[in-house]
Amino acid sequence: MSDPSFAAGAARAGGRRCFAIAVKASFPPRPAVLTSTFFMQPHRVAFIAKLLDYPHATADVVRVSEQRFTRELERQLGEDVVPALRAYQNAYESSGAGLTKDELTLAQRWAKAYDAARTAGFRDLGDTDEAFFEVRPV
């Protein structure tokens, strides 16, 4: 194929083509797209993370904070961000009753990952008493 963007994004791995897709950050935030290098079919899980109720918000500060939060959440959960969020919401709404052991484990992973991501996102922000990150699947 002669398309230079295709040639730049394709790599050979064991005689098969792999594709790596980069996601650029922008403001206002667009959905973060998780991709894994997979032969011919990238797996995508999209979500939006927004910093809300931060009193000293500027576009650059918010963008950098949301990027750090998203990056840490993806590092902690990988492709399980949206399933873990849904498991946590279900556990919260039902107080854990009627959930499988796997769902409870996933909900616990969400709580731990969200805490780590929140710490990363709030780094260098100063007063964040009322601020929080909202995560929504797209």
C-alpha positions as CSV (number, residue, x, y, z in Angstrom):
1,M,0.0,0.0,0.0
2,S,1.3,3.4,-0.9
3,D,-0.5,5.5,1.8
4,P,2.3,6.9,4.0
5,S,0.1,7.1,7.1
6,F,-0.7,3.4,6.7
7,A,3.0,2.5,6.2
8,A,3.9,4.6,9.3
9,G,1.3,2.9,11.5
10,A,1.9,-0.7,10.4
11,A,4.7,-2.9,11.7
12,R,5.7,-6.5,11.1
13,A,5.4,-9.0,13.9
14,G,6.0,-12.6,13.0
15,G,5.1,-12.1,9.4
16,R,1.7,-10.5,10.4
17,R,0.9,-6.8,10.3
18,C,0.2,-5.1,13.7
19,F,-1.3,-1.7,14.1
20,A,-0.6,0.8,16.8
21,I,-3.0,3.7,17.1
22,A,-2.0,6.9,19.0
23,V,-4.6,9.1,20.7
24,K,-4.0,12.8,20.8
25,A,-5.2,14.8,23.8
26,S,-7.5,17.8,23.0
27,F,-9.6,20.3,24.8
28,P,-12.5,20.0,25.2
29,P,-11.8,16.4,26.0
30,R,-12.7,13.8,23.5
31,P,-13.3,10.2,24.6
32,A,-10.1,8.4,25.6
33,V,-9.8,5.3,23.4
34,L,-8.0,2.4,24.7
35,T,-6.4,0.3,22.0
36,S,-4.3,-2.8,22.2
37,T,-2.0,-4.0,19.5
38,F,-3.9,-6.8,18.0
39,F,-3.6,-8.4,14.7
40,M,-5.8,-6.5,12.3
41,Q,-8.5,-5.7,14.9
42,P,-7.8,-3.2,17.7
43,H,-9.9,-3.6,20.8
44,R,-11.5,-0.3,21.9
45,V,-13.1,0.8,25.1
46,A,-14.0,4.4,25.2
47,F,-14.7,6.7,28.2
48,I,-14.5,10.3,29.1
49,A,-12.8,11.6,32.2
50,K,-13.6,15.2,33.3
51,L,-12.3,17.3,36.1
52,L,-15.3,18.9,37.8
53,D,-15.7,21.6,40.5
54,Y,-12.0,22.7,40.5
55,P,-12.0,26.4,41.5
56,H,-8.8,27.4,39.8
57,A,-9.5,25.9,36.4
58,T,-7.7,27.0,33.3
59,A,-7.9,25.0,30.0
60,D,-4.2,23.9,30.2
61,V,-4.4,22.9,33.9
62,V,-7.6,20.9,33.4
63,R,-6.3,19.2,30.2
64,V,-3.0,18.1,31.9
65,S,-4.9,16.9,35.0
66,E,-7.4,14.9,33.0
67,Q,-4.6,13.3,30.9
68,R,-2.7,12.2,34.0
69,F,-5.9,10.8,35.5
70,T,-6.8,8.9,32.3
71,R,-3.3,7.6,31.9
72,E,-3.2,6.2,35.4
73,L,-6.6,4.7,35.2
74,E,-5.6,3.0,31.9
75,R,-2.4,1.8,33.5
76,Q,-4.2,0.3,36.5
77,L,-7.1,-1.3,34.7
78,G,-6.0,-1.7,31.0
79,E,-9.0,-2.8,28.9
80,D,-11.2,-3.2,32.0
81,V,-11.9,0.5,32.7
82,V,-15.5,0.5,31.6
83,P,-16.4,-3.0,32.9
84,A,-14.8,-2.1,36.3
85,L,-16.7,1.2,36.4
86,R,-20.0,-0.7,35.7
87,A,-19.2,-3.3,38.3
88,Y,-18.5,-0.6,40.9
89,Q,-21.7,1.2,40.1
90,N,-23.7,-2.1,40.4
91,A,-22.0,-2.9,43.7
92,Y,-22.7,0.6,45.0
93,E,-26.3,0.5,44.0
94,S,-27.0,-3.0,45.3
95,S,-24.6,-2.9,48.3
96,G,-22.9,-5.9,46.8
97,A,-26.0,-8.1,47.1
98,G,-26.5,-10.4,44.1
99,L,-23.1,-9.8,42.5
100,T,-20.7,-12.6,41.6
101,K,-17.3,-12.8,43.1
102,D,-15.7,-11.7,39.8
103,E,-18.0,-8.6,39.8
104,L,-17.0,-7.7,43.4
105,T,-13.3,-8.2,42.6
106,L,-13.7,-5.9,39.6
107,A,-15.5,-3.3,41.7
108,Q,-12.7,-3.4,44.2
109,R,-10.1,-3.0,41.4
110,W,-12.1,0.1,40.2
111,A,-12.0,1.7,43.7
112,K,-8.2,1.1,44.0
113,A,-7.5,2.3,40.4
114,Y,-9.7,5.4,40.8
115,D,-7.9,6.4,44.0
116,A,-4.5,6.0,42.3
117,A,-5.7,7.9,39.2
118,R,-7.2,10.7,41.4
119,T,-3.9,11.1,43.2
120,A,-2.1,11.4,39.9
121,G,-4.7,13.8,38.4
122,F,-4.6,16.1,41.4
123,R,-0.8,16.2,41.5
124,D,0.4,19.9,41.4
125,L,-3.2,21.3,41.6
126,G,-3.1,22.7,45.1
127,D,-6.6,23.1,46.8
128,T,-8.8,20.3,45.5
129,D,-11.3,20.0,48.4
130,E,-14.4,20.1,46.2
131,A,-12.9,18.8,42.9
132,F,-13.5,15.3,41.5
133,F,-13.1,13.3,38.3
134,E,-16.2,12.1,36.6
135,V,-15.8,9.0,34.4
136,R,-18.4,8.1,31.8
137,P,-18.5,5.4,29.2
138,V,-19.0,6.7,25.6
